[in-house]
């Protein structure tokens, strides 16, 4: 029997389950793509090279999901703050940033290793791969300046002016990289779903920013 006057925890638990199921669905769907929509590169790989390339693709898609989650954590949505607390969201954001960098580094190594590191994809023809390289530099910069801000002698305001736009730009870069670097997303359901997620996420970010500005009282 519920104690009179004590608020029910059902809505909180319900929303947490919804968030967990949404994250699991997104992650599961992303990791299933390389198996149901194989790239032609895999057709010509055998043994350890095939395993490494498949693992690299999975690592890249895992990093994509983590980066989407990173942006949602950074937005500090009121619902998430109510469910998990602001301090916990900040801690998850910091841990997730390092995890994203490690996952992206694993992706780069596992994808390039089967082809040989002396055959790096550099040039106008390989612009999607070069976008991935730029994304890696952005992530490395953001993580290092966040973890060692005092060592770089960066004031919080200056660091935030650097960190926030680079975070949003990294999200744009990762969507372009995935859409054009992999044949799995060249057409069909994976491409449609990824474009839909990208547009939906952009609209959600814009909505949160607008609501935040309209709810902030103007200074006298």
Secondary structure per residue as TSV (DSSP state, phi and psi in degrees):
chain	resnum	aa	ss	phi	psi
A	1	X	-	360.0	135.5
A	2	X	-	-75.5	133.4
A	3	X	-	-66.8	130.6
A	4	X	T	-59.1	135.8
A	5	X	T	86.8	-11.8
A	6	X	-	-93.2	120.6
A	7	X	-	-66.2	144.4
A	8	X	-	-73.0	142.2
A	9	X	S	-90.5	1.5
A	10	X	H	-57.3	-48.5
A	11	X	H	-58.5	-40.8
A	12	X	H	-63.2	-47.3
A	13	X	H	-63.4	-39.8
A	14	X	H	-61.1	-47.0
A	15	X	H	-66.2	-37.5
A	16	X	H	-63.7	-39.4
A	17	X	H	-65.0	-41.2
A	18	X	H	-62.4	-44.9
A	19	X	H	-61.7	-44.1
A	20	X	H	-63.7	-43.1
A	21	X	H	-66.0	-39.2
A	22	X	H	-63.1	-43.3
A	23	X	H	-65.4	-41.6
A	24	X	H	-65.8	-39.1
A	25	X	H	-66.2	-43.0
A	26	X	H	-64.2	-45.9
A	27	X	H	-66.6	-45.0
A	28	X	H	-63.1	-41.8
A	29	X	H	-64.4	-41.5
A	30	X	H	-64.0	-45.6
A	31	X	H	-72.5	-16.4
A	32	X	H	-81.8	-20.0
A	33	X	H	-58.0	-49.4
A	34	X	H	-61.2	-20.8
A	35	X	H	-87.3	-35.3
A	36	X	H	-94.4	-21.1
A	37	X	S	-130.0	72.6
A	38	X	-	-67.1	144.9
A	39	X	-	-82.5	154.5
A	40	X	H	-64.4	-25.6
A	41	X	H	-58.9	-36.4
A	42	X	H	-67.4	-26.4
A	43	X	H	-64.0	-27.0
A	44	X	T	-104.0	10.6
A	45	X	-	-110.1	142.6
A	46	X	-	-135.0	162.5
A	47	X	H	60.8	-135.8
A	48	X	H	-64.7	-35.5
A	49	X	H	-62.3	-41.3
A	50	X	H	-65.8	-42.5
A	51	X	H	-63.5	-44.1
A	52	X	H	-65.0	-41.9
A	53	X	H	-66.2	-41.5
A	54	X	H	-63.5	-43.5
A	55	X	H	-63.6	-36.1
A	56	X	H	-65.5	-40.2
A	57	X	H	-64.3	-41.8
A	58	X	H	-64.3	-40.7
A	59	X	H	-63.4	-39.6
A	60	X	H	-64.2	-42.4
A	61	X	H	-71.7	-33.3
A	62	X	H	-63.6	-41.1
A	63	X	H	-64.0	-37.1
A	64	X	H	-60.1	-46.7
A	65	X	H	-63.8	-42.1
A	66	X	H	-62.9	-37.8
A	67	X	H	-69.4	-37.3
A	68	X	H	-61.3	-45.4
A	69	X	H	-62.7	-35.8
A	70	X	H	-62.5	-41.5
A	71	X	H	-65.7	-41.5
A	72	X	H	-64.1	-37.2
A	73	X	H	-66.2	-39.8
A	74	X	H	-68.8	-26.6
A	75	X	H	-69.0	-21.9
A	76	X	T	55.4	50.8
A	77	X	-	-62.4	138.2
A	78	X	H	-56.8	-38.7
A	79	X	H	-62.3	-44.7
A	80	X	H	-66.3	-37.9
A	81	X	H	-64.4	-37.7
A	82	X	H	-67.5	-39.1
A	83	X	H	-74.9	-40.2
A	84	X	H	-119.5	-17.4
A	85	X	-	92.3	140.5
A	86	X	H	-61.8	-41.6
A	87	X	H	-63.2	-39.2
A	88	X	H	-68.6	-38.2
A	89	X	H	-62.8	-41.2
A	90	X	H	-63.5	-43.1
A	91	X	H	-64.6	-42.3
A	92	X	H	-63.1	-38.7
A	93	X	H	-61.6	-42.6
A	94	X	H	-67.1	-44.9
A	95	X	H	-66.7	-41.6
A	96	X	H	-65.4	-33.0
A	97	X	H	-61.2	-44.1
A	98	X	H	-66.8	-40.0
A	99	X	H	-63.7	-38.6
A	100	X	H	-62.4	-46.6
A	101	X	H	-60.8	-44.2
A	102	X	H	-63.8	-40.0
A	103	X	H	-67.5	-41.2
A	104	X	H	-65.4	-41.4
A	105	X	H	-60.6	-40.3
A	106	X	H	-63.7	-41.3
A	107	X	H	-59.8	-47.3
A	108	X	H	-62.2	-46.3
A	109	X	H	-63.7	-46.6
A	110	X	H	-70.2	-29.5
A	111	X	H	-79.4	-38.3
A	112	X	H	-80.7	-30.1
A	113	X	H	-57.6	-45.2
A	114	X	T	-63.9	-26.4
A	115	X	T	-88.5	-19.3
A	116	X	-	97.5	132.7
A	117	X	T	-75.6	-8.1
A	118	X	T	-87.5	2.1
A	119	X	S	-123.4	53.8
A	120	X	-	-69.2	139.1
A	121	X	-	-76.8	88.8
A	122	X	-	-123.8	133.0
A	123	X	S	134.8	168.4
A	124	X	G	-59.0	-34.7
A	125	X	G	-62.8	-29.7
A	126	X	G	-105.2	37.8
A	127	X	H	-60.8	-34.1
A	128	X	H	-64.0	-38.6
A	129	X	H	-66.8	-36.3
A	130	X	H	-70.3	-31.0
A	131	X	H	-62.6	-38.9
A	132	X	H	-63.0	-39.4
A	133	X	H	-64.4	-40.0
A	134	X	H	-64.2	-39.4
A	135	X	H	-61.5	-41.1
A	136	X	H	-60.7	-42.0
A	137	X	H	-63.8	-40.5
A	138	X	H	-61.7	-47.6
A	139	X	H	-63.6	-41.5
A	140	X	H	-62.1	-42.8
A	141	X	H	-63.6	-44.7
A	142	X	H	-65.3	-42.8
A	143	X	H	-67.9	-45.8
A	144	X	H	-64.8	-43.4
A	145	X	H	-71.2	-24.3
A	146	X	H	-78.9	-44.3
A	147	X	H	-75.7	-30.4
A	148	X	T	-124.6	42.2
A	149	X	T	-60.5	-40.0
A	150	X	T	-67.9	-35.0
A	151	X	T	-66.8	-37.0
A	152	X	T	-81.5	-3.5
A	153	X	T	57.5	46.1
A	154	X	-	-100.2	122.1
A	155	X	-	-67.7	154.6
A	156	X	H	-58.6	-44.8
A	157	X	H	-62.2	-42.3
A	158	X	H	-69.3	-40.3
A	159	X	H	-61.8	-42.7
A	160	X	H	-65.9	-37.2
A	161	X	H	-62.0	-29.1
A	162	X	H	-84.9	-43.2
A	163	X	H	-71.3	-44.6
A	164	X	H	-64.5	-52.4
A	165	X	H	-64.6	-33.9
A	166	X	H	-66.1	-33.0
A	167	X	H	-65.2	-46.6
A	168	X	H	-67.5	-39.5
A	169	X	H	-65.2	-35.9
A	170	X	H	-62.3	-37.3
A	171	X	H	-64.6	-41.8
A	172	X	H	-63.6	-44.4
A	173	X	H	-62.8	-40.4
A	174	X	H	-68.1	-35.2
A	175	X	H	-67.0	-43.7
A	176	X	H	-64.8	-40.6
A	177	X	H	-61.1	-49.4
A	178	X	H	-66.6	-40.1
A	179	X	H	-63.8	-34.4
A	180	X	H	-112.1	-11.4
A	181	X	H	-90.4	-24.9
A	182	X	-	-114.0	133.9
A	183	X	G	-66.8	-20.7
A	184	X	G	-61.5	-27.9
A	185	X	G	-110.1	17.6
A	186	X	S	-72.4	-27.4
A	187	X	S	-163.1	177.6
A	188	X	H	74.7	-158.3
A	189	X	H	-60.4	-46.4
A	190	X	H	-57.7	-42.9
A	191	X	H	-66.0	-44.1
A	192	X	H	-60.9	-45.7
A	193	X	H	-65.2	-43.0
A	194	X	H	-65.2	-43.0
A	195	X	H	-63.5	-41.0
A	196	X	H	-62.9	-43.3
A	197	X	H	-63.2	-42.4
A	198	X	H	-62.1	-45.9
A	199	X	H	-65.8	-43.7
A	200	X	H	-62.0	-40.1
A	201	X	H	-67.1	-40.2
A	202	X	H	-62.9	-43.2
A	203	X	H	-64.8	-39.7
A	204	X	H	-65.0	-43.2
A	205	X	H	-61.6	-44.8
A	206	X	H	-61.8	-42.2
A	207	X	H	-63.1	-44.0
A	208	X	H	-61.4	-42.8
A	209	X	H	-65.1	-41.6
A	210	X	H	-64.9	-46.2
A	211	X	H	-63.0	-37.1
A	212	X	H	-66.7	-39.6
A	213	X	H	-71.4	-38.7
A	214	X	H	-72.9	-25.6
A	215	X	H	-87.1	-11.3
A	216	X	S	-83.1	122.7
A	217	X	-	-66.2	140.4
A	218	X	-	-71.5	141.9
A	219	X	-	-71.0	141.6
A	220	X	-	-66.6	360.0
